[in-house]
Amino acid sequence: MPAPGSTTTMIGATETDLGRPLEPLWRGLLVYRVLTVVGAVGVVLARLDEYAQPVAAVVVCGAMVVWTGVTGLAYLGTGAPRRRGWVAPVDVAVTIAIMATTPFVQTAAQLQADEPIMGSFWTSCAVLACALVYGVRGGIGSALAISVTLLLTQASIANELGDVELLVVAGVTVGYAATVLRRSAQRVREAAAAEAAAAERERLARAVHDGVLQVLGYVKRRAAELDGQARELGVLAGEQEVALRTLLVTGPSSVDANGDRDLAAALRLLGTSRVSVSAPADPVLLPARTVDELVAVVGAALANVAVHVGPDAPAWVLLEDLGDGVEISVRDAGPGIPPGRLAAAEQEGRMGVVRSMRGRVLDLGGSIECETGPDQGTEWIIKVGGSGR
């Protein structure tokens, strides 16, 4: 049986792997870089007497060794994830500078014989680093930059086309793999977070059911037998009971890694014994600020129903995902708003509805319409798309 400490260590390692899914690839790149620099420097030293500038060739080899050490610390040392974004482009620039010394270090005979350039296959390390940081685009961009330098430093372009192809293929392959790993890790993190939230809700549900929910249910039942304010208190207790049960079942609408929230989940929390909420089963993701504003608008509309129609008046909320936007309908079965009442309220400075509902929606770049009439109820139709989405 494992010790308690070993379990904690295993969980911590798993969380670290999910948070930095590309770390094994970075360690592999470091090993590959060391092996390639040893090979490239070995080839130069073995044929040092053939070079036009032997001393310069040694200096270039020394620069490659030093830069290999620098990138090893930069890519894997403390705070490496924050540095990789700018170290990778610098890596490409240094690699190009190493390659650019080839015409000055090698003899004309070496250039004509298509001898390995300065850096040789060590130069591919910068391409792999950019692919890990920036994905497919980074891999392709760095591969093209190094390929152009390769072609400019060689006497025969045709002989280098195979190397160019390998660089591009390597950049695309590693960049794609890095992107897939990031997305997979994100999905696993979200699944783990959802599982943990579900377990916590289940724990809270057991605790709350034995206390708060039973009290609210009792108040609702007892108040139903009374009149006046006690009865209204019972209605409110019943609404809170339904809202709390919904929260325990569905959980709060959390913010994902992109800063989006599920509007459908957020609106469901407004459901009570008198408020029916209909929303798509699939998440309707919008920026968190947009979701907060829309929930506030719907809440204001529902509060308006309770005030002007009655605390027991039913209301219906309908959410539709239009693809390029969303549409929310808030409807009641009350007597409706008399013609001109909203305009008169605005002229008199009573801006409650205009400011809390219309103002919020317009700030999101959306639109809000009110369809009402005598004995026809009231329906607010809210549409948001474009920048709000």
C-alpha positions in Angstrom: 0.0 0.0 0.0 1.5 3.3 -1.0 2.3 5.9 1.7 0.1 9.0 1.9 3.0 11.2 0.7 3.5 9.1 -2.4 -0.2 9.7 -3.4 0.3 13.5 -3.0 3.5 13.4 -5.1 1.7 11.5 -7.9 -1.2 13.9 -8.0 1.2 16.9 -8.0 3.2 15.4 -10.9 0.0 14.8 -12.9 -1.1 18.4 -12.4 2.3 19.6 -13.5 2.2 17.5 -16.6 -1.2 18.9 -17.5 -0.1 22.4 -16.9 3.0 22.1 -19.0 2.3 19.3 -21.5 5.3 20.1 -23.8 8.0 19.7 -21.1 9.0 16.2 -22.4 9.4 17.6 -25.9 11.6 20.5 -24.6 13.8 18.0 -22.7 14.0 16.0 -25.9 15.0 19.1 -27.9 17.8 19.8 -25.4 19.2 16.2 -25.8 18.9 16.5 -29.6 20.7 19.9 -29.5 23.6 18.5 -27.5 24.0 15.5 -29.8 23.9 17.7 -32.9 26.3 20.3 -31.6 28.8 17.5 -30.7 28.4 16.1 -34.2 28.7 19.4 -36.0 31.7 20.5 -34.0 33.3 17.1 -34.4 33.1 17.4 -38.2 34.6 20.8 -38.2 37.5 19.9 -35.9 38.2 16.7 -37.9 38.7 18.7 -41.1 40.0 21.9 -39.6 43.0 22.1 -41.9 40.7 22.2 -44.9 39.1 25.4 -43.9 40.1 28.8 -45.3 39.9 30.4 -41.8 40.6 27.6 -39.2 40.7 30.0 -36.3 37.4 31.5 -37.3 35.9 28.0 -37.7 36.9 27.2 -34.1 35.4 30.5 -32.9 32.1 29.6 -34.6 32.2 26.2 -33.1 32.7 27.8 -29.7 29.8 30.1 -30.2 27.6 27.1 -31.1 28.6 25.3 -27.9 28.0 28.5 -25.8 24.6 29.1 -27.4 23.6 25.5 -26.8 24.2 26.0 -23.1 22.4 29.3 -23.1 19.3 27.9 -24.8 19.3 24.9 -22.5 19.0 27.2 -19.5 16.6 29.5 -21.2 14.2 26.7 -22.4 14.4 24.5 -19.3 15.5 26.7 -16.4 13.4 28.5 -13.8 10.8 30.6 -15.4 11.4 29.0 -18.8 7.8 29.2 -20.0 7.8 33.0 -19.8 11.1 33.3 -21.7 10.4 30.9 -24.5 8.3 33.3 -26.5 11.2 35.7 -27.1 14.1 33.3 -26.8 12.9 31.2 -29.8 13.1 34.1 -32.3 16.5 35.0 -31.0 17.5 31.4 -31.4 16.6 31.6 -35.1 18.6 34.9 -35.5 21.7 33.3 -33.8 21.4 30.2 -36.0 21.2 32.4 -39.1 24.3 34.3 -38.0 26.2 31.0 -37.5 25.2 29.8 -41.0 26.1 33.2 -42.6 29.8 32.6 -41.6 30.0 29.7 -44.0 31.3 31.7 -47.1 34.0 33.4 -45.0 35.2 30.3 -43.1 35.1 27.6 -45.9 37.2 27.5 -49.0 35.8 27.9 -52.5 36.4 24.2 -53.0 34.4 23.3 -50.0 31.5 25.4 -51.2 31.6 23.9 -54.6 31.8 20.4 -53.1 28.6 21.0 -51.1 30.3 20.5 -47.8 28.1 20.9 -44.7 27.5 24.5 -43.8 28.6 25.9 -40.4 26.2 24.5 -37.9 25.2 21.6 -40.2 22.1 19.7 -38.8 22.4 21.7 -35.5 20.6 24.5 -37.3 17.3 22.5 -37.2 17.1 23.0 -33.5 15.9 26.6 -33.8 13.1 25.4 -36.1 11.9 22.9 -33.6 12.0 25.4 -30.8 9.8 27.9 -32.7 7.4 25.1 -33.6 7.1 24.2 -30.0 6.4 27.8 -29.0 4.3 29.0 -31.9 2.9 25.8 -33.4 2.6 25.2 -37.1 3.0 28.8 -38.1 6.2 29.2 -36.0 7.6 26.0 -37.5 7.0 27.1 -41.1 8.2 30.6 -40.6 11.5 29.6 -38.9 12.1 26.8 -41.4 11.7 29.3 -44.3 14.0 31.8 -42.7 16.8 29.2 -42.2 16.1 27.7 -45.6 16.7 31.1 -47.3 20.0 31.5 -45.4 21.0 27.9 -46.4 20.3 28.6 -50.1 22.2 31.9 -50.0 25.3 30.4 -48.5 25.6 27.5 -51.0 26.9 27.4 -54.5 24.3 24.9 -55.8 20.7 25.6 -54.8 19.4 22.3 -56.3 21.5 20.2 -53.9 19.9 21.9 -50.9 16.2 21.5 -51.8 16.1 18.2 -49.9 17.3 19.9 -46.7 14.8 22.6 -47.2 12.0 20.1 -47.5 13.2 18.3 -44.3 13.2 21.6 -42.4 9.7 22.5 -43.4 8.3 19.0 -42.7 10.0 19.0 -39.3 8.6 22.5 -38.5 5.0 21.5 -39.5 5.1 18.1 -37.8 6.4 19.3 -34.5 4.2 22.5 -34.6 1.1 20.4 -35.2 2.1 17.9 -32.4 2.6 20.8 -30.0 -0.8 22.3 -30.8 -2.5 18.9 -30.4 -0.8 18.3 -27.0 -1.8 21.8 -25.7 -5.5 21.2 -26.7 -5.5 17.7 -25.3 -4.1 19.0 -22.0 -6.6 21.8 -21.9 -9.5 19.3 -22.3 -8.1 17.0 -19.6 -7.8 20.0 -17.3 -11.4 21.0 -18.0 -12.6 17.5 -17.4 -10.7 17.2 -14.2 -12.1 20.5 -13.0 -15.6 19.5 -13.9 -15.2 16.2 -12.1 -13.9 18.0 -9.0 -16.7 20.5 -9.1 -19.3 17.7 -9.4 -17.8 15.9 -6.4 -17.9 19.2 -4.4 -21.5 19.9 -5.4 -22.4 16.4 -4.3 -20.8 16.9 -1.0 -22.5 20.3 -0.6 -25.8 18.8 -1.7 -25.7 16.3 1.1 -24.9 18.9 3.7 -27.4 21.5 2.4 -30.2 19.0 2.0 -30.1 18.2 5.7 -30.3 21.9 6.6 -31.0 24.8 4.4 -33.2 23.1 1.8 -35.4 21.4 4.5 -35.9 24.8 6.2 -36.8 26.5 3.0 -39.2 23.7 2.1 -40.8 23.9 5.5 -41.2 27.7 5.3 -42.8 27.4 1.9 -45.3 24.8 3.0 -46.3 26.6 6.2 -46.6 30.0 4.6 -48.9 28.6 1.9 -51.4 28.1 4.7 -51.3 31.8 5.7 -52.2 35.0 4.1 -50.6 38.4 3.5 -46.9 39.0 3.9 -46.4 35.5 5.3 -47.6 34.0 2.1 -45.3 36.2 0.0 -42.4 35.1 2.3 -43.3 31.5 1.5 -43.2 32.3 -2.3 -39.7 33.8 -1.9 -38.6 30.8 0.2 -39.8 28.4 -2.5 -38.0 30.4 -5.2 -34.8 30.3 -3.3 -35.2 26.5 -2.7 -35.5 25.9 -6.4 -32.6 28.2 -7.2 -30.4 26.5 -4.6 -31.3 23.1 -5.9 -30.5 24.2 -9.5 -27.1 25.6 -8.4 -26.2 22.3 -6.6 -27.2 20.3 -9.7 -25.7 22.4 -12.5 -23.0 24.4 -10.6 -22.0 28.0 -11.3 -21.1 29.1 -14.8 -17.3 29.0 -14.6 -14.9 31.0 -16.9 -12.7 28.9 -19.3 -9.2 29.5 -20.4 -10.3 31.9 -23.1 -12.3 34.0 -20.7 -15.7 32.7 -21.9 -18.6 31.6 -19.8 -21.7 29.4 -20.6 -24.6 31.7 -21.0 -27.1 28.8 -20.9 -25.8 27.6 -17.5 -25.8 31.1 -16.1 -29.5 31.7 -17.2 -30.6 28.4 -15.7 -29.6 29.7 -12.3 -32.4 32.2 -12.7 -35.1 29.5 -12.8 -37.5 29.3 -9.9 -40.9 27.8 -9.3 -42.4 30.7 -11.3 -39.6 31.3 -13.8 -39.1 28.7 -16.5 -35.8 28.8 -18.4 -35.3 27.1 -21.7 -31.8 26.9 -23.2 -29.7 24.7 -25.5 -28.2 21.6 -24.0 -24.8 22.5 -25.5 -22.8 25.3 -23.9 -23.4 28.8 -25.4 -20.0 30.4 -24.8 -19.6 34.2 -24.7 -17.1 36.5 -23.1 -17.6 36.5 -19.3 -18.4 40.2 -19.3 -21.1 39.7 -21.9 -22.7 36.9 -19.9 -22.7 38.9 -16.7 -24.4 41.8 -18.5 -27.0 39.6 -20.2 -27.8 37.8 -16.9 -28.3 41.2 -15.3 -30.6 42.3 -18.1 -32.7 39.2 -17.8 -32.7 39.5 -14.0 -34.0 43.1 -14.3 -36.8 42.0 -16.6 -37.8 39.2 -14.2 -37.8 41.7 -11.3 -40.0 44.0 -13.3 -42.5 41.1 -13.7 -42.5 40.5 -10.0 -43.1 44.2 -9.2 -45.7 45.1 -11.9 -47.4 41.8 -12.5 -47.1 40.1 -9.1 -44.8 38.0 -7.1 -46.6 34.8 -8.1 -46.8 35.7 -11.8 -45.1 33.2 -14.1 -42.4 34.2 -16.5 -40.6 32.4 -19.3 -37.0 32.8 -20.5 -35.9 31.4 -23.8 -32.3 31.4 -25.1 -31.5 30.7 -28.7 -28.0 30.3 -30.2 -28.0 31.9 -33.6 -24.5 30.9 -34.5 -23.2 34.5 -35.0 -25.1 35.7 -31.9 -27.7 34.9 -29.4 -31.3 35.9 -28.8 -33.0 35.9 -25.4 -36.7 36.3 -24.9 -38.2 37.2 -21.5 -42.0 36.9 -21.5 -44.8 37.2 -19.0 -48.6 36.8 -19.1 -49.4 40.1 -17.3 -51.7 43.0 -18.5 -48.9 44.5 -20.6 -47.3 47.9 -20.6 -49.6 50.8 -21.6 -48.6 52.6 -24.8 -46.1 55.4 -24.2 -45.3 54.4 -20.6 -41.7 53.7 -21.3 -41.2 56.9 -23.2 -42.8 58.9 -20.5 -40.6 57.2 -17.8 -37.5 58.2 -19.8 -38.7 61.8 -20.2 -39.5 62.1 -16.5 -36.1 60.8 -15.5 -37.2 57.5 -14.2 -34.5 55.5 -16.2 -34.7 52.2 -14.3 -35.7 50.1 -17.3 -33.8 52.1 -19.9 -30.6 52.2 -17.9 -30.4 48.7 -16.5 -31.7 46.9 -19.6 -31.5 48.9 -22.7 -28.3 50.6 -21.7 -26.5 47.3 -20.9 -27.5 45.7 -24.2 -26.5 48.7 -26.3 -23.1 48.8 -24.6 -22.7 45.2 -25.9 -23.5 46.3 -29.4 -26.8 44.5 -29.3 -30.5 45.4 -29.5 -33.5 45.1 -27.2 -37.2 45.3 -28.2 -40.3 45.3 -26.1 -43.4 43.7 -27.6 -46.5 44.4 -25.4 -50.1 45.4 -25.5 -53.3 45.4 -23.4 -53.9 41.9 -22.0 -51.1 40.5 -24.2 -48.4 40.3 -21.7 -44.9 41.7 -22.2 -42.0 40.2 -24.1 -38.5 41.5 -24.1 -36.3 40.3 -27.0 -32.6 40.8 -26.6 -30.2 40.1 -29.4 -26.4 40.3 -29.1 -23.8 39.3 -31.8 -20.6 40.5 -33.4 -18.3 42.1 -30.8 -20.5 40.9 -28.0 -19.9 37.4 -29.2 
